[in-house]
Amino acid sequence: MACQDRLALDAQGFLEWSDLRAAGCEDVFAAGDVIAFPARELPKSGVYAVRAGPILADNIRRALTAAR
């Protein structure tokens, strides 16, 4: 699937997750209740978005400065 065609979703319609980026789309970031963790089912509670905040911010900063 090409990123420009559509974002990858799980069976419930949540974004498939890979390193806090949408699977197959290097420039689309996601965290919290909009993503699905393929390795295990996690409840949609808002807690994971808070925990992912610093990692997500760092990934976005690195992408914008091309410091991968």
N, C-alpha and C positions, 0 to 999 in steps of 0.2 A: 504494500500500500504506500503510495506517495503522500507526503504530508499535505500537498496542495489539494489532494482529492478529498480527504476528510481526516479528522483525528481518530485514532484507534480508541474504541470504547469496549468496556466489558459487557457482560450479559445484562447488567442492571443500568447501563448507560453512563457509567463513570469512566473518566479518562484512564487509560492504561498507563501505569506509572513506570518510569525508568529513571532513576537518579534525580528525582524531582523535576523531570522534564516529561512532556507527553511522548509516549513511545513512538519512535520513528520521526519525530519532529524536534530537531535539536534547538530550535529557537522558540519553542513554546514551553513555558514553565508552569508547574502546577503544584499545589500542596493542599493538605487538609481534606475536607469532605468531598471535593470534586474528583478525587483520584481513587483508583482501585489498586490495592497492593496485590500483585499476582501471587506472591509467596504465601500470603495468609489473609484471611478475612478480618478486618478491623472495624469496630463500630464507628458510625458517623457521629462524632460527639464534639468536634471543634478542638479537642485536645491535641490532635496530631498536627493541625495547622500551626498552633502556637509553638510546638516543639520543633517544627520544620522551619520556622521563620528565619533563624540565623543561617541555616544551611542554604535556604532558598535565596536569601539576600546575597550571600557569598557567590553562589552560582550565577546569579544575574549580573553581579558586579564583574565577575571573571569573563562572562560572555560579552559584556559591553566593552571591556578593555582588552579583549582577545587574549587574556592571560590564562589559558587553559592548562 
